[in-house]
Amino acid sequence: MARRISYGQFCPVAKACEVFAERWTPLIIREMFMGSQRFSDIHRGVPLMSRSLLSKRLDELEIAGVIERTDAGGCVSYCLTPAGEDLGPIVVQLGNWGKQWTRSEMTPRDLDVSLLMWDMRRRIDHQQLPEGRIVVHFQYHDAPIARRRWWLVLDRGEVDLCLVDPGLEPDLCLTTSVQTMTSIWMGDLSYGTALQTRDLTLDGPANLRPRLSAWLRLSVFAEVERQLN
């Protein structure tokens, strides 16, 4: 059975940290707060975490009463309990603080195209989408070769993220770098500026191109202003 760390203090801050401050745990809560319930989906949000450690952390969070595990015919899923839901605003506030007060320089180690695309997939505003299926092709010239091309297929309220060509004609094609798209995603660079400098090119029908920023929403932290640069 997984065991939690103990600070040996009665203080509520210490007791909360025994649950929340373990390495990777805040990111697991972030993933679940954003809607991930399957083990594989949670792991996609923390790709540098080993699967065995993720399994251990999930066990610890279940023991702590933060998450609940259900098994429906061999299909295992995880959901936040009321205690876990109450950690959601704490995670958001932690992200707000991180955007404000940590330096914005991104090293190559910080740039993860898989995480970027996974995050973007979750921020589609379906009400702003035009009628019918929309296919968006992303090409990142600085990503590892196996991860340079991605497709978002948006159809009837469903979003599929594909690393293999789905065989559908793209409606929009974006070509850029991972760093540029990450800067746009985090609100540090506007679509307009990236297009003007040619750090991003956007090809497709004139009636679709201007609408992209309306339905491909930015990070939940994009509007938080940085205090350190």
N, C-alpha and C positions, 0 to 999 in steps of 0.2 A: 504494500500500500504506500502511495506517495505521501511524503511528510513535508509540511511547510517549515520554512525557517522561523526562528523565534528571536525577537530582540530582548526578551525577558523584561518587558516593561508593560505596565497597565495602561499607559497613555493611549488614547484612541488613535493618534497618529501612528504610533508604533504598531498597533494591532492592524490598522489598515494597510500599512506597508508590508506586513507579513504576508498579506494576500496579493497586494497590487504591485509591489516594488521588485518582485522577482524579474530577472532578465527575460525579455520577450512578452511578459504577461500583459503590459499595457497595449502592445500591438495586437495580441490575440483578442483582447476586449474591443479594440478598435475595429478589427475585422468583423466580429460578431455584431457589434453595434451598427455596422454598415450593411448587415444583412446576411453575412455568410453563416451557413449552418452545417454544411458538410465538411468533413475533415479535409478533403482535397481542396475545397474552396478556401478554407481558413489558411491552409498551407500556401496557397498561391499568393496570399497577402504577406506571408513571412517566408519567402523562398530560401533565405539563407539559414533558416532554422531547420535542424534535422527533424525528420518525422518522429523519431523516437523521443526527442525532447518535447516536441509539440504534444505527443500523446501523454507524456508525463505531466506537462503543465495543465492539460485539459483535465486529467485526473485530479490534480491539486485544486483546480477551480471548482470541480464538482464537489469535492470534499468540503470546500469552503462555502458551498451554497451559492456560488456565483453563477454557475451554469447548470443546466439539466441535460442529461443524456437520454435519448430515446432510441429504441431499437424496434423498428417496424419490419418484421420479416427479414432481418439481416441488413436492413438499410438504416445505418446509424446516423443520427443528426444531433446537433447541439443547439440549445437555445439559452438565452439569458434568463435568469430568474429575476424577480423584482429587485433583488439585491444587485444583480448584474446590470440591470437597466439603470439603476441609480449611479453606476460608475460611468455611464455614457457621457453625461455632461462634464465629468471630471476629465475624461479623455479628450473631449473637445477643448476644454479650457487649457489642458496641457499642450495641445497642438497650437492654440492661439498664442500661448506664451512662447513656444518654440519658434513660431513665425516672427514674433515681435523681437525677441531678445537673443536669438542665436544668429550667428553670421550666415549670410546668404550664399557664400561661395560654395559651389558644388564641385566636389572632386569626382574623377571618373568612378571611384568606388561608390559614390552616392547615386549615380545615374543607373537606374534599373528599368529598362524598357518594358519588361514583363509586368512589373508592378505598376508602371505608369499606365499601360494599356488596361490592366485589370481595374485600376481606380477609375479611369475614364469611362469604362463600360458601365460603372455603377451610377454615373452622373447624367445619364441621358434624360432629357425632359421630353417625355413622349407627347405631351400636349402641344409642343412646338413643332413636332415633326410634320412634314407634308404627308398627304395620303399615299398609301402604298408602301412597298418595300424600298428601303434605302440601303445601299451598299457603299461603305466608305473604305477606301484603300489607303493605308499609311505605309510610307517607305522612309526608313531611317538609314541614312547613308553611313552613320558612324556606329551603328549597332553591330553586335556579332553577326556574322553572315547568316546563321540559322534563325536569327530573330530580327531581320531587317524589314520583313514584309508582314503586315497585319491587316486583317479585315474586320470591320464591324458590320454585321448584318442586322438591320433594324426592321422588324416586321410584326405588325399587329401587337404591339406592346412588348414583344420579346426582343432580347438583345443577345446575339451570338458573337463571341470573340473568337476569331479563327487565326491560327498561325499557318494553316495550310489553305491554299487557294480554294474557296468554296465553289468555284466554277461559275460565278455570277458576274455580270458586267458591272464594274463600279460606277456609281453615280458621281462620286467625288473622289479625287486622288490628292493626298497631301504628301509632299516630299519635304523633309526637314531633317534636323539632327535631334537626337535624344535630349541634348542639353537645351536646345531651343524650345522643344515642345514641353519639357519639364518647366522651363521658365514661364511659358504661357500658362500652363496648368496651375502653377503656384501664384499667378497674378503678378509676376515680376516683369512680364513683357506682354504687350498687347498683340492680338492677331494682326491689327493694322500695321504696327511697327515692323513686325516680322515679315509681313508681305512686302512692305516698302523696301526693306533692306535685302529682300530676296533670301533671307534665312529660312523662309517657308514659302513654298509655292503651292497653290491650290488650283486644281484643274477640274472643270465640270461646268454644267449649265449655269448661265448667268442668273437664273432665278433661284438656284440652290446655294451658290457660293456665299452670298451675304447672310444667309439664314443659319449657317453652320454654328456660329457662336451663340445663337439663341437656344439651340437644342443640345449642343455639346457643352454642357455647363462646366465651369472650372471647379477646382478643388473647394471644399467647404472652408478652407483657410485662405482662399485667394484674396479676399477683401480685407484681411488683417494687414495693417501697415507695419512694415519692418522699422524697428528702431535702431538696429545695427546693420551695417553693410560692409 
